[in-house]
Structure formats: C-alpha cells, structure tokens
Amino acid sequence: MSPVTDHRVSRRTFVTWSGVAGGSAALVATAAHLGMPSRATASPAGREVDKTVWNSCLVNCGSRCVLRFEVKDGTIVRELPDSSGTNEIVDPQLRPCVRGRSLRRRVYDPNRIKKPMRRKPGTLRGAGEWEEISWDEAMETIASEYKRIVSTYGQESIYNQYASGVTGGNIILGSWSRLLSQMGGYVGWYGSYSTSQITRSMPFMYGKRFESNSIADSKHSKLVIYWGNNPVETRMSGGNNMWSAQKTRADHGVRTIVIDPRYSDTAVTIADEWIPIAPGTDAALVAALAYVMITEDLHDQQFLDTYCVGFDEDHMPDGAPAHASYRSYVEGLGPDGTVKTPEWASEITGIPADRIRSLAREIAEAKPCSILQGWGIQRQANGEYSCRAIMILPLLTGNVGINGGGNGSREGTIPFPLARFGGENPILTKIPSFKWSEAIDHGTELTATKDGIQGRDALETNFKMMFNIAGNITMNQHSDLNATREILLDETKCELIVTVDTHMCASAQYSDIVLPSTTNAEEVDFIGSEYAGDTAYAIYVDQAIAPLHDTKSHYDMCTLLAEKMGMKDEFTEGRTQEEWRSHLIEETRAAVPDLWSEEEFREKGVFRINNPEGTFVANRDFREDPAANPLETPSGLIEIYSQQLAEMAEEWEFPNPLPGDVLIPLPEYVPTWEGVEEARTNETYPLQCIGHHFKGRTHSSYATIDWTVEAHPQRIWISTEDAAARGIANGDLIEVFNDRGRISSPALVTPRIVPGVISVPQGAWYDLKDGIDQGGCINTLTKIHASPLSKGNPQHTNLVQVVKA
C-alpha cells in the first residue's frame, strides 16, 4: 500500500490549515477518525468582530452544511462551522467539509468575474477574448436578442440549461426560472446527470422513484452493503450521510461490505470487506446471486408471491410470453438459454465464483440486510438495468418495508417542507437533460420515440438561445467535449449563450455574454436540507458582506432584465430579496407551525425537525398492507417484469444502434458498447475508464480554490499492475486517450482499483492546449450516446489507453 501513503503533508501546509482553523474544529469532516474536537468553539479571546452571520454551502453535493461568517470592517475575516446541534445522529451538528470551509477563499478569489463581459465581435467562443460592458448594455442586449430569437424561431427555441452550481439555493436558484417562465417559458429538461437512469427506470418497478431506508436505520441490520455507494466522499458533511455512516458503524458494529471497482474511502473507513467488480457488470453479479438463492432454496417465496409480479411463471402479467420471468432468465429457460451460474458471472465481473456463492448465502441469511446502491452504477450504458437488478435482491430476501432492510435504492431521508421561490413554466415540452447539445445541433430531428422528447412528438425548432445559470455542464460536465466544442463554435446554431457565474469556468468561456454573480456570502436566502437522513432542517442564509466588484445577486439581475422586458412589477411583486425571504419563512410556517420567527432565525440559524419514527423506512405502508397502499404500477405491486417496457420496446426506435441499445422488460445483464467484453478484446483501448466524485470539488465547483487544490490534487487512479506494464510510477505525468480526445494528469498508482480499470476524478476544468486537455477532464473522453431508456449520460462507459507522458 506504500504508493497510496507516500503523499505527505508538509509542515507548512499543516501549519497553514491549523492557523486557518483558529484552534477550533479543524478538518471537522474527519473528526470522527482523527480525534479532533467535534464541537465548534467560540472565537479566541481578544478577537473582536462586528458581526457573525449564518450562511450555508449551496453547491450540489446533496448536503447543506452550516457556515458562520465573522465579519470585521465589511470583510469576512474567519469562517466557522455550525455551533448548534449534537454529536449524535439525531439533531446532528451540520459540519462543513474542506470545500465549505474554504468558501471564504472562493469569495475573495482574485479570479472572480468582476464585471459584465461580452465576447469580442469576430472572435470565436472559447478564445478568451472579452470586453467589459455595463449592466444596462448587457441587459439591453439580452432583452433585444431574446425578442428577436423568439420572433424568428418561436418560444421553444429558448433553453434554460440544466445546471447545479447553486442547486441548494431557493431565491438564488428560483429567480431565473421564475423570470423566464413569466417571459413566455422555455423548453425544460427532465432527469439529471446524477440520476437519469434510476429516476426513469425505477417507476417501472415501483410506480415512482423511492429512496431506500436511511443509513441510520442500518443499526437494525445484520449486514449492510454499500453497492457502488461512497457516502464518506460524496456526502462528506458532518451532519449528513457521511456522519450517519461513520456514527452508525462505530456505535453498532454492523458487518459492512463495499462492492465497487475502487477501494473507496467508505470501504477504507467503515467496511469489513471490499469486493472489487468490473464496471457495468452489476446485473450479472445479481443474476448469479439469485441463482444460488433459488437453487439452494434461500429466497423468500412468500414475499415474492405476495408483493411482486414477474418473479416466476406463475406470477406474470397477462400477455407475457412463456419463460419471460426473472426466474426463467436466471435458470437459462429464457431466450438467451444461459444459466446464470457463479462461474458465468465470474468471467464477466472478475469476482471468484466461490465468493459469489458465499456472498449469496450471506445476504440471504442476514435477517435483515440493507443494500444501499450508489448512483455511479446507473451512469452506465446499461445503467437502467443494473440499478433495477440490484433492487431484485431485497425482493428475493423479503427485506422491503422493514427496519434494517430497504428496497435496494440509495439511502433515504426525510424532507423539510420549505416554501419554494420560482415560477411555473408554461411550456410543457421537455428534453432529457443529456440531449441539449443534440437539440442545438439537430433539434428538429429529435422525437419522442427515438430521443425521449416529452410534451411533443418532436421538437419544433433547434435551440437558438441558451441561459446557463451557475452551471458548468456546457463545456465540462457534458460528454465528448471536443465534439461539443465544435457544435458551440458554430454561431449559426445556438445564436446567443448567456452564462451567469462567479468564475470564468470552461462553460463561461464558450458563452457570448457572461454576467458576474455574487456568492451566497453576499446574498440572503432561506434554504432547506436535501440528503439529511433523519433530521431535516432549514437554514437562515444572511448576507455577510456587500457584493464585491460589480457583481449582482441573481434576484437583482432578474429584476433588471424584467424591467427591460416591461414586467418588473410582475417579477418582484413589489418585494426586495430580503422581503421575499421573510415571505418564504411565513409561507413555510403553514406546514411547520412552530417555525421560528425571523428574529429567532437571525440569532439561531438552523431549525431542525427530527424524524418522529426514529429512522426512515421506505415502503413500510405497502409492506404492511399492499391492498390498502398499492404502488402506482399497473398491478399495484412491485413489477420485476414490466409489461409497460415490453410494449414500449415495440414502439421505440434505435437507428444505428450500438450494443446495449435495447428496451427489455426484465433487469437483465446487458453487454454494451465499450463495456468489459470489448475491453478484453480491444488491443487499442484495453482499459475501462470510470470517474469518481472527488473530495476537492463538488462536480466542478471549488475546482480552482487554492486550498482544495493543494489538499486534493487531480490524480488519475491506475492499478499497480497496469502501471507497471506501462512503465508508470506514482506521480508520473500520464496521458489517457481514445478516439474522442486526450487528457493529461499525474498518476496515482494504487492497489485500490481493479486491474483493467482507471478512474479519473470528475469535475476538473476542461483546458484544451495543443490537442491535449491539460485540465484532466474525464468528459474529454466520454461519449455522446445516451442510455436506452432514460436517454441519460453513460459517462462511466468508456474504453481508453494510458501512456506515460
């Protein structure tokens, strides 16, 4: 393991971080393991500040951590963590991670966009040629171009880009959707780059998407499996899923297994065992586990008979063909004629057959067993089938709807009933979130049965104007960035791109007008928790400092544009942003009668609601009485075989299909393009390439902050075996490439990843120089080819080669 541990923290770095923390809860996200103080302390004696205000980190990690800013002479001089809450899972302290603790560096980053910018006439998008303009000129240009484009191409030529940079905001996030809806509307999107495949496919099984039991509920379990799930890194805050996972493991000692191509930090810190698996092969492992349970009579037939459709031939929907049940598929009686033995699955997954057998027995005999799957599994070319397959195991073992069990989806949470700010889009047409670049390039060719268009049989027009609000999807988080770049360079396609951001990220570079926004430290808002386990909460976001430079809040920008469009009164309803916050607090009180007054919020910051049932259990009502609480499926039961999907398969089109482009009614293992089978025969590109969420960034947010870059440098994971075969040592600069592009970054040579697989930390900013992406962005390598059902982003399905630079 020496290659993993040879990155030492210098004394200078340690002293810097210790001094910044001021002696309080430094690096509190890892306090449970480092023995550091877990409660925030007061300012050191003698420190005088003018005020301390409550705020929050709003980026899209799924957590909402509390920040407190100490302000002196109009400057944030220190950042503090939450000072409320407890050191328990119930009513926890909402501790920020290294990203949130570095927000002050983001506020005062000299690289912030300081004034409205316009791309210089005659220059290409992405060339970095800008001129400063006034706010009045910027808004006048946007308003006049908007009117021209709508008049020329129609209202549905306007697209509000999928983005997540301020997804935790309320007024901050809702201002633009409210204004654009009032201006006539725009083509919307459905799904997300995080969860398209599971969001679209789970309803065919459960009627709608359900999360599973909360992590804290696993204290009732005999076995916990984190299947492709890494909350210690992806939900890295102290008050949410990372804390729940660590605290539950420490207090209750439940046996824990991680199944993942990487030996993740979740595996390192809370697991008893890591089972490595080849990417995209999860459904094959499930089928073999099911084979062992069925042949050894370890499955719960009574549960399957009572609550499910499609497990065996005796419980199939009318009209289904013979031998179409899941049991027939496993036993080799279905169309493929292959018995799904552990030996069969071992060849595909790389897991020894004996371990598959013992794992099947362990899962079946653990009463109850909690299986919590992550979202990386479904971001594959066959992701819809992989995520549904994992949900088969709780059905086979009867673990749905009980304490300590779950439905096999991701860990659940209780929501906070927060009043939301925004508007109702009058246009019903939607595209899958991953299809926007195709809608710019050849939108009128996109149809409902070929591309998943909703609200129309086909798009009426290509996208001609795009608003990109606090997002880096356009030229960073989307796929095949070199091909996407070519689409954006052609100004006859999308004629105006407006980006609102704090920094000149890669997507902002490929825009026409860039508007500089404030950070949340310079705004007011009222926000709610997202993935918070069994304690939901609301945070009072207060303005710490006046807007720096010539920046404006999202609300103030929209007010200016609304005025240019002649609808200021309709947009503001006569309220300032502060008055809207007061209004939202009062609206929320209708659902939460004991909610604090605004004065109390200003003092106390965080209002919590603890789960009255203790821990969240998904589908409990259905388990207790399926007749009285039917699911929203055609049968009212859990549909392992989906007659809806079987019928859709007759209608949907797959022109020029690649391997895996199919709709099937069962969650089978489906080999795909650039999958493990092709990797084992492709001499040019023999390595599977996946990405992973990264401690130093939330997607691409915080990517350029000096502290996070120093603490978590971009390094590409490569196995010891694969590195040795290529003459690569730990820390060497390497290049990863395929026919779509080439990236460069240092290597992390480690036994913590499956041989034959590399993993690139996602979110690094695209930086093309001399044909090589020097930023190391994985999406230079990924493919614009949507998954079959959701038309989602299959960004963990890639084949590449690696060489020493």
N, C-alpha and C positions, 0 to 999 in steps of 0.2 A: 504493500500500500504506500510505499515511500513516494511514488510520483504524486500521490494525492496530497501529501502533507509537506511538500518541500517549499510551499509558498509561505514565507514567514512574514509576520507583521513587524515592520521596522519600529524602533523606539520612537522615531519622530512621528510616525503615523499614530502609534498608541497614545503618545502624549497629546497630539492634536485632538484626537477623538475624546480623550478623557477630559481635556480642558473645555471642549465644547459642551460636554455634558454637565460641566459645572459641579461634578461630585454627586449628582443625583442618579437617576436610573439609566446609566449609560447602556446603550445597546440593549434596551429592555426587552426587545423581542426574543432574545435568547436568555433572559434572566433565569428561566426555569432550569437551564443546564449549566450556566456559568456561575451560579451562586451570587448574582448581583442583586442589589435591592430591587424589590418588586413594587414598591410604592414611591410615588413622586414626593420629593421633599420641597420645602419652601426655598425661596431664593437665599443664597448665602447671606449671612449677617452683614449689614452695611450696604447691600445693593439697593439702590433706590430707583424705582421706575415710576413712570407717570400712570401707567395702567397695565392691566393684564386682561386680555380678551380671549374668549373661547372661539375656536375655529375647528377645522377638520381637514383632513386629506381627502380629496374628492376624486382621485383617479380610479381607473376601472380594475381594481384587484378584487372587488366584491366585498371588501371590508370598508368600514367607515370609522377611522380612528380619530380620537380626540387630540387636538393640538391646543396649546395655550401660548399666546404670544405676549412676551413682555416688551413694552414699548417705552422708549425714552426719547424725548425731543423729536417725535414723529418718525422714529426709526425702530424697527424690530431689533432688539439687542439680544434676545435669548428666546429659545423655543423650549417649552416644557411639555411633558406628557400629561395625560389625564391625572387629576388629583382626587377623583371620586371613585366609587366602586370598591370592590373587594378583591382578594386574592383567590377567589373561588370561581367555579364555572357559572354559578348563579350570581347575577349582579356583578359581572367582572369589571376590572379596570381596563379601559379601552386603550391599550398601549400601542403607540405607533412603531413601525419598523424603521429600518435605516433610511428608507425612502422618505417617509413622512417626517422623520427627524431632520431631514436635510432640506425641507421646504424653504427655509429662510435663504438657503443658497440659490434656490430657484428664483425667489422673489428679487434678489439683488444680483442675479447673474448679469454681467455686462453684455452678454449676447442676446438679451431680450430684444424683441422688436419694439422700437420706441416710438415710431410714427407710422401713419398710414403709408403704404407703399404701392406703387403701380409699376408693372413690368414696362421697361422702356420700349417704345414703339420700334418695331423692326428687329427685336431680339427674340430668341427662342425661349420658351418655357424651360426652366432648369438652368439657364445660363448664368443666373445670378446678377443680372443687370436690372437695377431698380432705380426709381426716382421717388423722392418723398412728395406727398401731396397732402392737402388739408383734409380735414374730416368732411367739410362741406363738399369739396370736389369728389371725394371718394363716394359719398352717399348719393350725390347727384349722378355720378357715372353709373352706379349700381341701379338706381331707380330708372334711369332712362334706358339702359340696356335691358333691364327686366321687361319694361313695357314694349320695347322693340321686339324682343325674342318671343314674348307671349303673343304679340300681334302677328308675328310672322309664322310661328310654328305651333302655337296653341299652348294652353296651360300645362299640358302634360310633357312639355319639353323642359320643365323645371324639375330638378332633382335636389333633394336635401340629403347629402351624403351620410351614410352610416358612419358614426364616429363615437368615440368613447372617452375623450380626454377629460371631460367634466361630467362624466356619467353620474357621479354622486351628487351633483348639484340639483337644485329644484328650480328656483327662479333663474339661476345661471343657465341651466340646461333647457328650461322650458321657454325662454324668451324668444328664441328663433323659431321654434315650431309654432308658437302662438302667432307671431307676426306673419310668417309665411302662409299659415293657414288663412289668416284674415286677408292676405293679399290675393287669394284665389286658390291656394293649395298647390300641391306638388305631388309627383309620384313618390310614394313611400317605399319602404323595404320591410321585409319580414325575415325572421331568423336572425342569426348573428354570426360573426366569425368565431365566437366562443362555442355556440351550442346549436347551430343549424340542424345538424343531423339528429341529435337526440330530441330536440324540440319538435321536429317534424315527424319522427318515426314513432315515438312513444305513444302518441294518441291512437295509433292503430292497434296498440296492445291494451292500453289503459283508458282510452277515451280522451285523455288530455295528458299533458306532461305533469308528472308528480315528482317532487324530490323524495328521497328516502327518509328514514329516521335521522334524527340529529346525531352528531358524533357523541354527545354526552350520553345518549341513550345506550351506547355500546357498553356502558357499565353493567348492563343486564345480559350481555352476550357471553358466550363461551369461546367464540372465535370471531375476530374481526379481520376482514380482508380489504385492504386498500388496493383496488384493481385499477392501475394506471392513475392513481389519485395521490396527489402530493401536497396536502394542505399545509405542511410545515414550510413550504416555499411559496405556494400560490395564494394562500390565505395567511400571510405572515404576521398578522397583527396579534397583539397580546390578548385582546378581548374577544376574538372570534374563533375561527376554526382551528388555527394552529394551537392556540391556548387550550381549546377544548380537547384536541387530540393528545397533547402532551399531558395535561392535567388528568384526563380520564385514564390514560395509560399508567401514570405514576400512582394514582390513587387505587386503581382496581386491578392492575396487572393482567388484563385480559390478553390471551395469546393473540398476536398480531402478525399477519403475513402481508407483504407487499409484492404484487405482481406487476412488473414494469420492465421495459428494456434497460432502464437506468437504475442503479442503486442510489435512489434519490435521498434527499435529506430526511424525508419521512421514514424511509427504510433505515437510515442510519440512526435516527434518534428514538423511534418508538417501536420498531419491528423486531420480532424474533427471527424472522426468516425473509429472505429476498428470493423470489422465483423469477429469474430472467426469462423474457419471452420475446420472440421476434415481432417487430411492429406489424400490425394489421392481421394477426393470426388469432385473435382472442376468441372468435366464434368457433374455430377449430378446437381450441382447448375446451371450451364449454361443451361441445358435442361429445368429446371423449370423456369428460367428467360425467355427463349424462349417461353415456354408455355403461360406465362402471356402476353408477347408481341403479340403473334399470336392471342390468344383468345380475347384480348382487342383491336386488330387492331392497335397496336403501332409500328409494324415493317414497314420497308421501302421496300415495294414490288417492286417498280420501280427499285431501286438499285439492288435488288436480281435478277430480270428478265434480267437486262442489263449486269451485270458483273459476274454472278455466274452460276454454274452448280450444280444441286443436292439438291437445297433447297426444291422444291416441285415436284410433279409427272409430271408436265408439262415441267420441265426443267431437264430431266435425260438423261444420255448418252445412246446411242443405246445398247441394250442388257441387260440393268439393269433390275432386276426383279421388279415386281409390289410392291408398298408400301415399297420401299427401300430408299426413300428420307428422308432428315432430318426432314421435317415437319411430315411425317408419323411416324417416330420414336418418335417425341415429342407427337403426338396425340394418340399414342398407337395403330396405324394401322400396325406397323412393326411386325417382327417375335416375339418380346417379349410380345406384347399385353398389355403393361403397359403405362398408360397415365402419363406423367411426370409432375404431379401437384406439387405445392409448398409443399403440405403435404407429397407427396412421397419423395421429395428431403430433406425435413426437417428431416425425420427419418434417412437419410444417413449422411447428412452434419452436423447436430446439430444446424442449423440456423432456427429460428422460421419461420413458413410458412408466417405469416403476413409481416415479414421483407423481405422475398424473393419477395413477391408481390410489396412492396413499392420500393425495390431496382430495380426491373424490370422497373417500371414506371419512376423512377428517371433516369436510364440510357437511356431509350428511349426518354424521353422528354428533356434531356440535349443536346442542339444543339450548338456546337459539344461536344462529350465526348471522352476523351482519356483513353484507357485501356492499361497499361504497365505491362506485366507479367514478373515475375522473373523466374529464371532457376531452382529453387528448385522444382517447380511444376512438371517439366518433369523428374526429377531424381527419378521417382517412377516406380513401376512395370507396371503401366498403363500410364506412362508419355507421350507417343506419342499421346494418345487420349485426355488426359487432356489439353495439350498445344494447340492442334488444336481446341478443344472445345471452349476455351476462345477466339480464333480468330473468332468464329462464331458471337460474339456479335457486333463487328464493322460492320459486313455484315448486320445483322438484322437492324441496325440503320443507315446504309449508311454513315459511318464515315471514310471510307478508302480513302486515297489520298487527304485529305483536311487539312488545318491548324486547329489545335486544336483537330484533330481526330487521326487516326492511324490504323494499321492493327491488333493490339492486341498482337504483339510480344513485345520483350524488346525494351527499348528506343534506338534510333539510333544515329548515329554520322557521321561526315564527316571524310574521311581518309586523311592522309598525304602521298603523292606519293613518298615514300622513296625507294631508291635503296637498294636492299637486298643482303646480303652476304650468300652464301651457294652453294649447288650443286644439280644436278638433279639425283635422284635415278634411276638407270637403271632397277631395279626390280619393276614390276607393281603389284605384289601380296601384298595385304593388309589384315589386320585383324581389326575387331572392337577394339578400344583401350582397352576395358574391357576384351578381350578374351585372353590376353597374358599368364596368368597362366595356362589356359587350353591348350594353344599351347605348353607350356613346358611339361605338364603332358601327354597329348594325342593328340598332334597336328595333326597327320595323320588322325584322326577321324573327324576333323573339315571340314565342307563342306560349299558351297555357300548357299544352300537352308535350311540348318539347323543352321548354325552359322554365316552367313553373310560374308563369305570369298569373297573377290573381287580379280579379276585378274586370278583366277583359280577355277576350280570346287571343289578342295580340296587341303589342304596343302600337300606338298610333303614330308616334314620332320618335326619332332619336333624341337623346338628352342633349340639349343645347346650352344650358346654363346650370352650374352646379354650385351649391353652397356647401362649404366644408367647414364645419363649426367644431373647433377644438379636436381635430382628428388627424391622424397620420396614416389613414387607410390608403389614400390615393396612390402614394408612391413609397409605401413602406410595408404596410401590413397586408396589402393585396398580393396576388401571385404573379410570377413571371414579370418582374419589374422592368426588365429590358423591353419586353413586348408592350407592357402597359405604357412605358415611356414613349414609344413610337405612336401610340394612339393619342396621347396627350399633346405631342408635338404638332399634330395636325390641327390647326386652329379652325379649319372648316368643319370639324366635327363638334367638339364642345367649344362654343364660341366665347364663353366667359366663365372663369372659375374664380370664385371668391373664397378666400380662406381667412378664418378668424383664429388667432393663436397667440401664445406668449412668445414662442421661439420660431425661428426660421427653419422648421423641420423639413424633411425631404418633400413632403406633400405641399408645404407652403411654397417651396422653390418652384413647383410646377403649377403655379397659380398665376392669375393676371392682376388681382388686387388682393393685398394682404392687410388685414385690419388688426392692430395690436390690442390684445385684450389684457385686462387686469388678471392677476392671480386671485384665488379666493381669499388671500390675506388682505386684499384691497376691496373686497365686496362684502355684502350682507346676504344671508340666506337662512333657510330653515330646512334641514335635511333629515332623512330617516336612515335607519340601518338597512343593510341588504342581507348578506350572509352572516347572521349574528347568532346562530344557534338558538338557545332557549331564553335569551334576553334580548328583546327588541328595544330600540331606543330612538330618540330624536335629539339632534344637536343644534344648538343655537350658534349660528355662524355670524360672527360680528366682525366689523371692519377694523383691522388693526392699524392700518396707515392709509393715507390718501393715495390715489392712483399715481404711480410713478410715471415719469416721462410724459408722453402724450397718449397714454393708454386710456381706454374706457371700459366700463363694465359691459357685459353682454346686453343687459337691460337698457343701458343708456345708448348703446349703438342702435338697438332696435327702435328705440324712441326716435332717434334722429332719422332713420330710414322710414319709419312710419310717417313722420312729418313730411318727408319728401313725397311719399305716396298719398298724402292727404288723408291719413287715418290715425293720427296721433291720439285723438281722444278715444277712439275705439280700442287701440292697443293698451293705453295706460289706464283707462277708466278713471283718470284723474289722480292716480296714485303714484307716488315715488316707489323706488325699490324697497326702501325701509317700510313704507306703509303697506306694501304687498306682503312683506314678512309678517307684520302684525296681523294682517287679514288671514294669512295662512294658519297662523297659530290659533286664531279664533275659530276658523273652519275645522281644524283638527280637533278642537275641544268637543265638537258634536259626537265624535267617536270615542274620545278619551276625556270623560267629564272631569277627572281630577288633574288634568294637564295644568302645569304651572302657568302663572301669569307671565307676561313678557319681562316684567321686572325680576321675577324669580329666575327666569331663564338666563337673563343677563348676568346674574350672580352665580348660578349653579351650573349652567352649561348643558348638562345632559339629563334627560328624563328617560327613565328605564321602565320597561314592562317585563316582568318575569313570567315565564310560561306557567299558568295555573295548574297544568297537568304534570309539571316537573320536567319531563323530556318529551320531545316531539316524536310521535309515532305516525307514520304515513299509512293511509288506507285503513285505519282502525275501524271506522264505521262500516266500511264494506266487509271487512273480515267478520265483524260481529253479526251483521245481518245483510247479506248480499241482495235479498229480495227488496228490503226496505231502502237500501242505499246502493242502487245499481250504478255501475260505471256508465260513461257516455259512449260506450261501444254499441254496435248493433245488437249484440246479445245481452248487454248489461254485465257481462263477465269479462275476465281477462282473456284476451284473444291471442293465443300463441300462433295460431293460423289466422291470417286476416283475409276474409273474403273481399274486403274493400281493395286491398292491394292486388289481389288476384284479378279483379275487374279492371283496375287502373292499368295493369300490365297489358291488357288488350288494347287500350286506347293510347297510351303514351308512346312517344316517338323517340328513337335514339339513332338519328342519322350519323353515319360514320362512327359506329360505336367502338369503344376500346374494351378490352377485357374487364368485366365487372359492371358494365353499363346495363344493368337489368333491374327490373322490379320483380320481387318474389314475395310470396305470402308468408314464408317462414324465415326466422332469423338464422339462416344457414351461413356456413363459411363460404365466402365468395372470393376466389383469387382475382386480382386486379392488375391493371397496368402498373408497371414499376413496383410490383409487390415482391414478396420474399422469393417466390418461384423464379421470377425473372432475374432477381439479383444473383441467384445461384448459377445462372447460365450466361449472364451478361459479362463478357470479358472487358468491355469498355467502361462500364459503370457498375461495378460489382457491389457497392455499398449502399445500404438503405440509409437515408438521411431523414431524421426527425428533428423537431425543435422542442425546446422546453422553456417554460416560464422561468424567469430569472430574478434573483434577489435584488439585483442592482437597478431593475427597471420594472415598471408596470406597463407591459407591452412596450411602447416606445417612450412613455413618459419618464422623466428623470434621466434620460439617456446621456445627457451631456453635463450633468451636475458633477463637479469635481470630486466631491466626497464619495458618491456612489460609484463613479468610475474607478476611483482608487481602491475602494473596498471590494468591488466586484468587477474586475476587468473582463472583457469579452474574450472567451477562450472556447475553442471547439473541442468537444469531448470525442476522443478516439480511443479504442481499446488498446491495451498493451500489445496484443498480437498484431493487430492491423498496423499499428505504428511501427513495430519492429520490421514488418515485411516491407515497409516503405522507407526505412532509414530515418524515421522521425523520432526525435527526443522531446521530452516535455519542455514546453516553452518555445519550440521552434515555430517559425512562421510557416504556415501551410496554406495551400490553395485548394479549395473544393470547387468542383466544376461538373457541369453536364452540358448538354446542347443548348440550354437556356441561358447559362451565364456562369460566372466565375467569381468567387469571393475569397478574401484573404483575412486570416486572423491567426493568433498564436494557438498552438495545440495544447490541450490538457490531456496528456497520456495517462490513462487510468484503467484499472480493472473494474471500475464501477459502471461499465457499459458493455452490452452484449457484443462479442466479436461479429463483424459484418455490419455493424450499425455505427453511425456517428450522430451526434446531437449538437445542434447549433443553438445557443441561447437566442430566443426570438426577440425582436424589437430593436436590434441595432439599426442605426440610421443608414439607409442606402447612400453610398458615396462613390459614384462611378468615376474612375480615373484610368485612362488608357485601357479601357475594356474590362477592368477588374473592379469589383465593388470592394473598396478598401474598408468600408464600414463593417463588413461581415454580416450583411442582412440575409437571413435564410431565404427570403422571398425573391431573391435574385435567382434562386434555383428551383422554386416551386412552379407548379403547372396551372394554367387557367383551364381547368377541365372539371366541371362541377360533379359532385357526387350524384348518384342516380335519382334518389327520391327528393331530398330537400334542396337539391342544386346548391349545396353548401361547399365550403372550401376544404379540399382534401389535402391540407398543407403538410401532413406528416407522411405522405406517399410520394417519395422521390428516390431516384437512383443517381448516384454520383461516383466520382473518383476523387481521391485525395493524393496530393504530391507535396513534397517539401518545397517551399518557395525558393 
